[in-house]
């Protein structure tokens, strides 16, 4: 059976709802996040939307960060306030600058809270890029009109937005699948792949009817033999000899089940 990488060990960011918004506005936020997160078939993270503690209401982001730290919740989190809602965006709250940032003249003092306003449908992509070090929040602030060294309580003139059509982008999302013998076929040779004439056995694809049952778009692609796959519980999933890894693309039009928000989320 074709093996799809499970999404059973994803990070969850808490999102404090500070804005007084309608149910339609909340649904618009959730829909935008789901789209950019490819939530139905290839999610990157979860977001849990909750009401804030009473003393967070009307307070600064810096105050909330300090209170989170005092409560032992030292991880990154999100804030959905009035400005965020007005801009179809969400605040990504990181940490206070340390002395190194002051020495590098990126921050004026250690009272600077690293935070950034991100277009909601780009949140998952930004989170992924920050997680693997492709870009940094501090760098992005400069691209959003914030001057260095950053001052405490700084204003962010522009919302961080990749200006990518996420509706179209989801069709480009790669799906690394593992296909067992009998589920795939090698090319016979002579196929025209763009300007390239493929020699025999240089590409593989799923057999007719297989891709349509698992939600991927079939095509001739490079392949390599699969080894064991590390599961989130620490075990390894083994595959029959001859199982191949193919990089196909997800099919957003497949009958995927609706995304389930974390328990307790608004």
Secondary structure, 3 states (H helix, E strand, C coil): CCEECCCCCCCEEEEEECCCCCHHHHHHHHHHHHHHHCCCCCCCCEEEEEECCHHHCCCCHHHHHHHHHHCCCCCCEEEECHHHHHCCEEEEEEEECCHHHHHCCCECCCCCEEEEEEEHHHHHHHHHHHHHCCCCHHHHHHHCCCCCCECCCCCCCCCECCCCCHHHHHHHCEEEEEECCCCEEECCCCCEECCEECCCCCCEEECCCCHHHHCEECCCECEEECCCEECCCCCEECCCCCCEEEEEEECCCCCCCCCCCCCCCC
